[in-house]
C-alpha cells in the first residue's frame, strides 16, 4: 500500500480533529475530556516547536552565510544576492501587513466567541499596558541598542530575543569568513553537520504533526462555539493566497523591467520547479530541479545559479515572510491583542530576519511564526490556540508558499546574473 505523504496525513488529521471536536460537544463531559486527555498532545507539539526555534535559526543562518566561502565572494555575488533577497523579503512583509490591515480577516469574531477562546483577557490587557509603559521610558535608539545582547545565554533563553540571536549569529558567521579557511574548517564542518541535525529534528517533529493537529483542532472546537472562527480562517486563507499571487506578479514585473524578458519566459521556465515544490513543500528538496530550470530554461550562468539558488533555499523565504506578517496580525485580531504601529514595525524587522534563518523544510514558517508573535508580546498562554488556528489550514497553504519561495529564488538568480552580464 502506498505510504501517504505528510501533507495528506495532516489534512486527514484536521478532518479527524473537526469530527472529534464536534462529537465532544454532543456530550456534557466531552469538552472537558478533550481538554484533559487530548489537548496535551498538541501542547507537547507546540513546546517542541519552541524548543528548536533558537538552535534552528542559529545553524541555518550560519550555514547560509558561511556558504559564501570568503569575503570576496560575499562582497561581489554575495552582496548583490543578499541585497536582492532582503529587498524581496521586505516587500513581502510589507505587502502582508498592507493586505491584512486592509481586509482584516480576523476582526469578525464576536466578543462571545473570543471569550470562549480566552480565559485570561485581563492578563493580556495588563501585559499590553505594561509593555506600553516600558516603551514610553525608552529612548529613540533603544531598539537598536536592544539588538546587541550583553549575554548570549540570556538572549538564547527567550524566543522573544531572537533578533539578538540573529545579530550574534551574523557577527559570528562573518568572522568565520574572515579567518583563514584552514583554521575554521572544522568549525564550518560542525555548522554544516549541526544544520543537518536540526533539519532532521524538524522532520521528526513534523512526523507528529498529524496527531498534534487532531488534538489542537479538537480542543479548539470543543472549547468554542459557532462557526465564526472557520469563516475567519477562510478569509485568512484567501488573503494569503491573494498575497502570494501578487508576489508572483511582482517577480514577473521585476524581471520584465530589469531584463526585458516576457512573463512566459519566467513562468514557463520555472514551471517544473514550481510543480515539484508544490508536492515536496520544501525549497531544499526542490533545489536540484530549481537549479536545472534556472540554468537550462532561464539562461542563468551555472556559477551564479550554484551559489544563488542554494543560499536562497536557505535564507530567502518571501512567501513565508508574507505568511508571518498576515498570520501574526490575523491571530492578534482574533484574540483581541491590539498592536501599535511600533509593534507592526517590529513584525517587519523580525519577520524579515527570522525568514533568513528559516529552514528550507515543510512548515518551517510555523516555527518562525512563534518567534514573530513573541517579539510583539503575544501571550505564551495563547500560542497553542493561535497556532492551532493557523495549522488547521496551513498545510495546503504551505505547499503554495514553497512555490512562491522557489520562484523568488529563481527571480533573484536571473537578476543577479543580468547585473553581472552573464544572463544568456
N, C-alpha and C positions, 0 to 999 in steps of 0.2 A: 504494500500500500504506500502511495506517495506521501512523503512527510510534508505536513503543512508548513508554509512559510510563517515566520514570526508575526508578520502584519495580519495574516488571516487569523492566527490564534488570538491576537489582541482584539480584533474585531468581533470574534466569537465570544471572547471574554466580556466585551462590552455588552453584547446582547444578553449573555447569561446574567451579568450584573443587573441589567434593567429588569429582567424577568424575576431574579431573586429579590431585588428591592421591592418591586411591585407586589410580589407574592407575600413578602413580610408585612406589608401594610394591611393585609386581609386578616391578620391575627393581632390580638391585643399585645401578646408577648413578642411579636415578630420584630418590630423595630429595635427593641432592647437586645434581643438575641443577636441581630446583625451587628449592633454597636459593640457588644461584649465579645463575640466569638469570631466575627468575620472581618470587621473593620481593622483589627490589629494587624492582619496580614498586609493590608495596604499601607498602614503606618510604618511597618518594617521596611517596606519598599521605599518609602519616602526618606527614611533615615539612611538607607543605603545610597540613595542618590546624593544626599547631603554629605555623606561620608567621603565620597570620592571626588567631590567638586574641586577642592583645593589642589590635591595632587594631580588631578587630571589637567587642570589649567596649567600648572607649573610645567609638567613634562611635555604636553602638547605644544605649548608656546615656545619652550626652549628648543624643541626639535625643529619647529618651523623656522626659527631664527638661525640656529646653528647649521642648518642645511645650506646656508649661503656660502659655506666653505671658507671664505675670507672676506676682509673688509673691502677689497677691490670689487669683488662681485656684488657685495652689498651696496656699494656706492653707485654702481653702474646699473646693471639689470635689476638688482635687488631694490635699489632706491625707487626706481620707477614702478616696479611691481607692487611694493608695499604702498606707495603713494596712490596708485590706481585702486588697489584693494580697499584702502581706508576710505577713499573717495566714494566708491560704490556702497560701502558698508554704511557710511554716514547718511548717504541718500536713502538707503533702505530704512534705517531707523527713523529718520525724519518723516519719510513717507508714511511709515506705520503710525507714528504719532498723529500725523495730519488726518489720516483716514479714520482712526479710532476716535479722535475727538470730534470729527465731523459727523460720523454715523452713530456714535455712542451705542454700540451693540449691547452693553451691559447695564444700561440705565432703566430698562423696562421691567426690572424685577421689583415687585411691590415690597413695602416695608414688612408685611406679614411673612412673605417668603424669606426675606432677609433675616427676620427674627428667628425663623426656624433654622436657618443656617448658623446664626451667630448667637452664642450664649454669653459672650463677653464683649458686647458692643461698647460698654462703659470703659473697659480696659483699653480698647482700640482708640477711643477718643482721648483718654488720659495720656496714652503713649504719644499720640499725634501732637497734643498740646505741649507736652514736654519737649518733643523734638523741635517744634517751632520756637520755644523759648531758648533752647540751646543754640539754634541757628541765629537767633537775634543777638546773642552775645559774642558771635564770632566776627572777625574782620573780613574784608573783601577778598583777601588772598588765602583765607583759611582752607578753602577747598584744595588749592594747590599744595599747601603745607601738609594737609592730611594725606596726600598721595604718598608721602615719604614716611615709612614707619620707623620708629626708634627701636623696635624689637620684632624681628621676623617671626618669632614663635608666637608672640601675642597677635600679630596680624593673621597668622595661619590658624589661630584659634577660633576665628569668627568669620563665617562666609560673607558677612557684611563688609569686611575689609578686603574684598577681592581686588579692588583697584591697587591696594598696596602690594599685594602678592604679585600682580601683573607687573607693577613697576620694578620690583626686585628681580623678577624673572627676566625682564628685558635687559636690565643692567648686567645681570649675571651672564646672559647669553652673548651680549656684545663683548664682554671681557673674554669669553671663550674664543670669539673670532679674532680678537687682537693678539692673544698669546700664540706662540709657535705651536703648530699642529702636533708636533711630537710630544709636547708637554701636556696637552689636553686630550690626546687621542683616547685614552682610557675613560676619561670623563664623558666624552662625546658618545662612546660606546654605551656607557651607563645610561645616558639620557635616552638613546635610541631604544635600549632594552626596557627601560622604565616605561617609555611610551607604549611599547608593545604589550607590556604587562597591564597598563591601565586600559588599553583598548580591549584586552581580554576580560578585564574586570567588568567593563561596560557590557560586553557580550553576555557574560554570566548573569549579571544583574538583570539585563533585559530579558533573559530567559524566564524570569519570574514575573515579568510584566503582565502576561495574560491573567495570571491569578490575582495580581495586585489590582488590575482593572476591575475584575469581578468584585473584589472586596470594596474598593473605593466607590464604584458606581452603585453597588447595592446599598452601601451606607449612605451615600448621597440621596438616593431615592427614599430610603427608609426614614431619614431624618428631615425630609422636606415634603411639602405638599404642593400640588399644582404643577402645571406644565410650563410655567414662565421661564424656568432655567433652560429648558430644552429649546424654547424659542430663541432665547438669548444666545445659546450655543450655535444655533443655525445662523443667526445674524453674525456672530463672531467668525464662523467659518466662511461665510460669503465675503465679509470684509477682507479676510486674509487672502482668499483666492483672488479677489479683485486686485489686491495689492501686488500679489505675485505676477498677475497678468500685466500690470503696469510696469513692473520691473523688467520683464522680458521685452516690453515695448521700449523701455529706456535703453536697454542694451542694443537693440536694433537701430534706434535713432543715433546712439552714440557712435556705433560703427559706421553708419552711413555718413555722418558728418565728419568723422575723423579719417575714414579710408575711402569713402565714396562707393563702398560695396552695397549691393542691394539686400533687402531683408531676406530674400530667398537664398542668397549666398550664405548667410549666417545660420538661419533656422534650418535650412536643408542640410547644411554641413554638419551640424551637431545633433541632428535627429537621432542617429543610432545611440549616441551617448545619452541623450535625454530618455530614450526608452529603457536603456539599461539602468539609469538612475532611478527611474520610476519603479523598477522591480527590486532593486537592491536597497534603496533608501540609504545608500552610503556613498559619499563622494570618493572615498578612498577605494572602495570596491569597484567603482566606475572608472577610476583613474586610467587604466590601460586603454579603455575604449575612448575616453575623453582625449587623451594624447594622440591616438591614432586619427581621430576625426579632425583635431586641430591641425595636425601636420599634413594629412593627405587631402582633406576637404577644404580647409580654410587657408592653406598655404603658409602656415607659421613655420619658421625655421626650427629644426629639431633641437638645436642647442638652447633655444629660448623655451620651447614647449616642455623640454625635460626639466627645466628649472621652475618656470612659472606655474605649470599645472600641479606638480606635487606640493609646492608651497601653498597654492590656492586651495587644494583639497584639505590642507591642514588649518589654514588661518582665515580663509575667505568664505564666510557663510552669510551671504546677503539675505537670503530668504529666512534664515534662522534669526538674523538681526531684526528683520521685519516682523517675524512672529513674536519675538521677545517684546518689542515695543507694543504691538497690538494686544498680546496676551496679558502683559503686565497691567496696562491701563484697563483692559476688559475686566479682569478679576477684581481690580480695585473699584471699578464702577459697580460690579455686582455686590461686593462686600461692603460698599459704602465707605471705603478707605480713601478719603479725599487726598488729592495730590496737588501741591503747589507748583508754580512754574519752575522753581528750583529743583523739585523732585523730577519733573519731566526732563530737565536738562541733565540731571544725574542719570536718568534712563538712557539718554542719548550716548553719554560717555561710557557708562557701564556696559550697555548692550554692544557698543562698538568694540570695546576692548575684550569683553568676555567672548564675543564671537571669534576673536583671533585665537583664543585658547580652546574653542570648542572642538571636540574630537570629531573626526570625519566618520562618525558611526551613527547608526539609526537612533533617533530620539535623543541625540546629544543636546538638542535645543531645550528639552525639558530640564536637564541638569543646569543649563545656563539660566533658565528662567528663575530657578531658585535663587541664584546669585542676584539677578536683576531685581527681584521682588524684595529681597532682604536689604538691598542697597537703598531702598526708599522707605525702609522701616515697616514693611508689611509684617504683621504679627506672625510669629512662628507657629502659634497655635492654629492658624488658619491656612497654613501651607498645604496640609493634606486635602482640605476641601478645594482650595484653589487649583492644585494640580489634578485633582480628580475631575474638575470641570474641563480643564484643558485636555487631559489624556483621553477623555471619553470620545473626543473627535480628532485626536492628534495623529493617529497612525496614517489614515489616508492623506491628511494634510502634510505629514512628514515626507511621504512619497513625493508629493508635489514640490515641497521645499527643496528636496535633493535635486530635482530637475532644474530649478532656478539657480541653485548653488553652482552646479557644474556649468550652467550657461554663463554665469558671471565669471567663472574661471576662464572659460573659452573667450569671452569678450575681452578680458584683460590681456590674455595671451596675444590676441590679434592686435590690440592697441600697442602693447609693448614692442611687438615685432615691427609694426609700422613705424613706431617712433625711432627705432634703431635702423631703419631702412632694410629690413630683412624679410618683409612680407612679400610673398610671391604673387 
